[in-house]
Each structure stands twice: as structure tokens, then as C-alpha cells.
């Protein structure tokens, strides 16, 4: 099968260069020079990676999803903040509606994504070469999840909103850069809004607005990323190894993720973090909701909040036989709220680490050497 032949592409390691930090950041947080930052980053990553690796042993990673759906929350509702907090605590995944991003803007971003991915692989690599030091550009079947030991069955374009990151890497698709930069601003605004709702209870010792201010676009050490995702058609999922998923079970590395989906592109499923799981809570479906954007909690916020919130487990299953008749692609978009590199994540239960070093450790743990 052509799909299976694609999987033989070799993955790449993705080291990230952390620039020297000045003494004071722009949001008033003292920058601390940390010794042995690489070892610290790997140690921080190891805690979360162990959660993912345990899924293979426990069988939780392959457990069937029940016919449930994550909570849908109307942001215009007077009780939306309380509902978001409860959903963020368990299972850590929810869908928001009346969020302020128009369907036209989302549809346009999906159209531009399809225009890029329908090109030849060689053209995609040429237009947006992957830059390891910036974690930006086009990658193909490179990500290997600790929970599966196998490459995710997908290709992606990572647009990291850091100064200079996308120079020479914007695709030649007409209007791509302008329109997607605008879309990223809208996504970032919503992400900041969600973090500000969660902040008082998640990080009560932080001054209000600290989380939002820690995530900036197109600054010299920004890390917020829009990832356009394409899962190629699956011709016969039954012939693939059992540990192959469109995206293996994992947690996200960021503070929060916005997941954009469209009807007819089902597949994501989620479960509470095993650290907080009660009585083997089941996997739930995260099917597309008309007018909705899915939101999940990531590891960075779990650390920052001293475990008041925990990152959510999620995966993208293979299509069913019915969904593969005929075989079709699946598209989605994820916007990752990742704090600027220099920002110190300080909490009572873990050592202080910069957001840049934290992401570095997670990248090394997820991409093949």
C-alpha cells in the first residue's frame, strides 16, 4: 500500500537552540540563569513521557472510546467561567462556542491548508524546509509517540510565531502568509481569553494577566505555534500494525491547545490524565461541533498550576471501514499556546525552568534520533 510505504520515511531529531537571556523579561519576570538546562529539560520531560509510556503497559492507550462527547460550553453564558474550570479539571478537554472567530475565517484557513498539502511532497519540502533549531516548517511522518513507539500517520506544517522563524518558509500558496497570520492573531486572542479565565484558580499566586502576557506573537523568543495537520487516506487500516495511529495517545506540551475541526473529520478521542483518573475513566469522543472549537489543557499549565490542572490525554484513531469507503484525507488545525522562551515557570512542587527549556525537553522525547 502506498500509505504503508510512506511510513518508511525516516524521522528526524529536532534540537532547539535557546538564545542567551538578558536579566529582565518584558512582562516583569526576573530571568534566572539555570545550570544544566539540558538535563533539567530532559528531567522535566521524563515525568510526562513516563505517563505516555505507561499507556502501552496498562492497556489504557488502546482502550475503546465510549459513545460520549466532551462538554460544549457557550462563552456567552453567564456561568461559562465555572463550566470551563470544571471541564478543565476533568477530563481537561472541552468545546467552546460563541468564541468570536468567524466560520469564514476558519474555513479560509482550512482551504489554505488543503491548498498546501495537495502539492507534491518535494514541493512542500522546498517551499517550507523544516528548521530544527526553530521547530518550524514542513515535516512528514516524523513524530514518534512514547506511547506507541511508531510514527504518527500524518504530515504537518508548523508555523511558529517567532521573529525570523518563517523567513524562507512561507508556502507559495497565494495569500497564505497574510491570511494565516491574521488567523493566528484571532486564535491567540481566544487562547489568552481562555488562560485568563483559568488563571485565578489554576495559578492563584500569579498576578492576573500573567499567563496571557507570557504568550506573545512574532517576538524574538515567541513559541506559540499554529500546526496545520493532514492525515492521508487510509486504504486498509486493518493491515497496519496495531500500534499505528493517526496520532498516538499523548499529552500536549503547551499551556492550552485550540483544536479546529470540520464536520466529517471525526477521529480525536480523549481521556483524563492517569494521575487524576478515577476508576479507569473511559476515552470520550471529541467529534467536530458546528461552530465549536475544542480546547485541551497541556503539560506546561499543569506544571505552572502545581497540578491543580492536569494535561489531557488524547489521540486520533484510524478511520473506520465506513469512513474509508472511499478512503479520504482528514484535516485539522491546532494552535498551541506556548509561553515565550525566556518566561520562568515557577511552582512549589517542581524546580523552576524556562518555557524554552521545557519545550526543548519535550521535543527531544518525541522525535526520532
Protein Blocks (a to p, Z undefined) as FASTA:
>chain_A
ZZlmmmmpccdddddddddddfbdfkopacdddehklmmmmmmmmmmmmmmmmmmmnomm
mpccdfbddddddfkbmklmmmmmmmmmogoiacdeheopafklmmmmmmmmmmmmmpcf
klmmmmmccdfklopajdehkbccfklopacdbdddddddbehklgopacfbehklmmmm
mmmmmmmmmmmmmmmmmmmmmmmmbcehklmmmpcghiakbcbdcddddddddfblmlpc
fkbcfbdcdddfbfbdcddddehiahiacdddfklcghhiacdddddcehiacddddfkl
mmmnnomaccdddddddddfklmmccdddddddddddddfklccddfkbccddfklmmmm
mmmmmpcZZ
